């Protein structure tokens, strides 16, 4: 029976959302009826299920008969995730633009509004093009793979996600928004903001950019993980493990930055500001470390449930 649920789940991923549950129930009933017919002539349940599913064929091709518009740029398997990622990316881009201009106190508000309007349009077109291109490439490559998979077998069907693997969309939204914002802020306006404040003399920006290269790598990898999780609609052990490694690597970066005398010139600070620096630095490191421990606990829990 597990193979039936795998097949129904696989077909359901390629169905239009409004009709998905009704069609899945219809397909489940169809499969069970055919299995009963095979069992009535002497086959075992497993033999009957595998025969019926093999006869029905690749679930993605089977789902096409329920599509009233078979030609598309981004198909129903990816379309909901595409819209979700596109909306979130546009919102995150807009928030980052607003925050960056809000932090920039050297420009008049009338000039800020004009600049923000231009950047909203420019970044909106850029984000739409990039996200659409990424999903278009995924769609084209996936279709090419499906058409060439002549040796399809129901035994190869991936199982439907279990409860502990299902992702929280709220968590994904927060992660995506935060990641895009920090990418935009630290790469576009952090240096300008530092120059507009007295803190610029406290931080060596050349040394900071040496660390920024590694931070950008972790943030980009995090974005890729978020998109893959949304496409799969679940966390796998490998994706969770990569997230844990990334988080602990970020802790390592933070500790090294905190202890780097070439980055923070603490001798320029008064005793009061030095205490503030140490307290906030250790707080940030502790928070990221706790996040890493939480991710590690979830990875261990997932591994035990898999076994």
Protein Blocks (a to p, Z undefined) as FASTA:
>chain_A
ZZmmmmmmmmmmmpcfklmmmmmmmmmmmmmmmmmmmmmnopafklmmmmmmmmnopfkl
mmmmmpcblbcfbdfklmmmmmmmmmmmmmmmmmmmmmmmmmmmkbcfklmmmmmmmmmm
mmmmmmmmmmmmmmmmmmmmmmmmmmmmmmgcfklpccdddfklpccfklmmmmmmmmmm
mmmmmmmmmmmmmmmpmklmmpcfklmmmmmmmmmmmmmmmmmmmmmmmmnopacfklmm
mmmmmmmmmmmmmmmmmmmmklmccklpcfklmmmmmmmmmmmmmmmmmmmmmmmmmmmm
mmmmmZZ
